[in-house]
Amino acid sequence: MEAKQMTDVRVTKLLEKMTLDEKIDQLMQLAAFFYDGASSDGEITGPMEDLGISKQTIHNSGSVLGGSGAKEVISIQKEHLKTNRLGIPLLIMADIIHGFKTIFPVPLAIGSSWDVRLAEKSAEIAALEASVAGVHVTFAPMVDLVRDPRWGRVMETTGEDPFLNGEFAKAFVRGFQGENVTNDTNRVAACVKHFAAYGAPEGGRDYNTVNMSERDLRENYLPAYKAALDAGAQMVMTAFNTVDGIPASGNEKLMRELLRDEWGFDGVVISDWGAIKEMIPHGIAADESEAAKKGLKAGVDIEMMTSTYVKNLQTLVEQGGISEELINESVRRILQLKEKLGLFENPYRGANEQLEEELVFSEEHRQIACELATKSSVLLKNKHVLPLDREQKVALIGPFAHNGDVLGPWSWAGSRENAVKVDEGIKTKIDPVNLIVAQGCDIDTGTEEQVAKAVQAASTADVIVLALGERSEMSGEAGCRADIRLPQVQLDLIKEMKKLTKPIAIVLFNGRPLDLHGVLDQADAVLEAWYPGSEAGTAIADLLYGDVNPSGKLPMSFPYSVGQVPVYYNHYNTGRPDINKSPAERYVSKYLDIPNEPLLPFGFGLSYTTFQYSDTKISSDTLTSDSEITISTHITNTGNVAGEEVVQLYVRDMVGEVVRPIKELKGYEKVHLNPGEKKEVTFILTEEQLRYFHADLSFTSDPGKFTVFVGPNSVDGAELTFELIN
Ligand code: NOJ
């Protein structure tokens, strides 16, 4: 018998034996601390409710959220199998977002690397560490497209571009799951989230309403989820928000018609934490029973951390509110995933205390975390300050000078204590007598004494390095800010330092694009480090001393001020674009007090060397549906050090049936060049890449003129044109 048939046989037999109660309990997911065998209180990432469920329900439940380490997970599973009548093992799921114990840069930083190979490697390592610690499924990748830096969760995404997000989505899924997650116990199943459009909450406030046209949804927000599913992601998590007026977790059009029927996804769908019950405050369910009915009918198989399913589905079936077949469908999918992951044969799967000891946070993993951290930092400004000279006396000042809060949100298994701090990194580069460290202030408070010490330290130095930023709790889930500047006390510290008239380099640790007024204009150099992870200090020191040349490019625009938000590169033109930029011209689409353009555009990032683009060409000025055109450019490293450049290709459809973005990223290539070296980069463009959703939502292209842009970011570069002929 074929393996798939055997799987189906076991699942079918189990389903036949299960009571309705047992089936319903499979649909519940609780945190690890509910289980016998768990060691302590686990991670709480949402509101805790009184669940009102019996011990028996827990014994019959299907999956667990969390669990910290092989020992605990093995003991939970062992205890569970003693009490579960049919011996159905638990699925262990956890948020392994950017590493398990070896913490990689946060996803927005990984997005800044434009390096999908390393992104995949980071997910592979995260999967290995998590799987030996007993995890079966990770709640990642999060592929929500974002345009609003007030939203704290932008740091969990790879930014504002649908194409780039899709590339990273695929890379993360490949890394987590490998070729075949079934056979590979060193990998974990991926759960793509948050379906759908969670990244567009009104006002950048978490859990808030999302409202957009179906065309916008399909064109910008859905492609990255689809890419993750095409790459084989086994699970989908719902979003907290509404999609066209209906919360995603009860949205039949979204979850059943689109995800299951149109896209053919037949894996497990899990609600986000409490999202089924939240249909009540959303105002689309009068009570828990109605919420449960809507969730199940929408096709949500597992309810996370609330108990509306276990408390109501039985009665709903008895009273004919839902059919038992709907429950069977969900249970079948959950059992199939357990079967796929081999849990019936080996309920502990990869969990292995000894391997955990050996592999987790290994030297090899940390080296890759360091490499990715160097590639994820973005040099935003440099007026002849960086790289630093090893003979210079350095004053390292600021709340991140000696601070383990460099892992970023969602690094619950990582250790801040073991993270390399910035001062520790710098000490490996220079004679420690040439380094003087002062905190200057805390993240959002400070004393005169702290400032005085910093001034004293800085006055003896040749160069001031300021390590500034946001505490990691200022971003991440529920970490939204209406004012996205650095806290005032840090801006004041910059001013104090400026008075000393010494060169200043600022290194930023933060989870979102900030309004950099008071930073970019004051400093001679600015390096955006985001949250670099476990190897932060080593990576930052490598960059500051030029052992590695910065090569990151922004995956999200940095607004001029919060008043511009949302500001993103691939916007529409409007009927009154501000072409002349003339104060005398009033009736155009603009602000009176600030520019339309962001302070730093998508795709922007500097290097210690310079690159020159030349001879940018297009192979033909016409394209047909059965041909392709080649766009090529030459790029030369015109500076003195080796470096990497991300060459970017954008396209604009000049006349569409519906309005089109002024630019859309269609390709990119990261090239390494030694000083004086010249390389050719080519991109291929086909008609298929020019398709978009029309007024009737058909996915086609428009014949007519297109402009192509090739350059170092979304603003600068050479322009070429061609015509699409049908
Ligand atoms: C809520 C978050 O929105 C989601 O991303 C996460 O996976 C779950 N909590 C579980 O921790």
Residues whose N, C-alpha, C, O or C-beta is under 5 A from the ligand:
A	BS01	NOJ	T45 D95 F139 D272 W273
